[in-house]
Amino acid sequence: MEPDTCSAKGCSAPASWQLQWNNPKLHTPDRRKVWLACDVHRSTLSDFLGARGFLKDVVPHEPGPTPT
């Protein structure tokens, strides 16, 4: 089984973080979508989601099934 990888475009580094987010125009408040991030892309992906008001939480990534 291959390790979970970062969601940044073109990045194939192993994921270390889960960026939990939702779009309030599309999702109920309790719904969480997840982007995975490596240490290098954690801040840029967080900034992207945060600028849109979508970022809800950033937590360490535990390998295994990832919610969508």
Secondary structure as the mmCIF struct_conf table of DSSP 4:
data_model
#
loop_
_struct_conf.conf_type_id
_struct_conf.id
_struct_conf.beg_label_comp_id
_struct_conf.beg_label_asym_id
_struct_conf.beg_label_seq_id
_struct_conf.end_label_comp_id
_struct_conf.end_label_asym_id
_struct_conf.end_label_seq_id
HELX_LH_PP_P HELX_LH_PP_P1 GLU A 2 ASP A 4
STRN STRN1 THR A 5 THR A 5
BEND BEND1 ALA A 8 ALA A 8
TURN_TY1_P TURN_TY1_P1 LYS A 9 GLY A 10
BEND BEND2 ALA A 13 ALA A 13
STRN STRN2 PRO A 14 PRO A 14
HELX_LH_PP_P HELX_LH_PP_P2 ALA A 15 ALA A 15
STRN STRN3 TRP A 17 TRP A 21
TURN_TY1_P TURN_TY1_P2 PRO A 24 LEU A 26
BEND BEND3 HIS A 27 HIS A 27
TURN_TY1_P TURN_TY1_P3 PRO A 29 ASP A 30
STRN STRN4 LYS A 33 ALA A 37
TURN_TY1_P TURN_TY1_P4 ASP A 39 HIS A 41
HELX_RH_AL_P HELX_RH_AL_P1 ARG A 42 ALA A 51
TURN_TY1_P TURN_TY1_P5 ARG A 52 GLY A 53
STRN STRN5 LEU A 55 PRO A 60
BEND BEND4 PRO A 63 GLY A 64
#
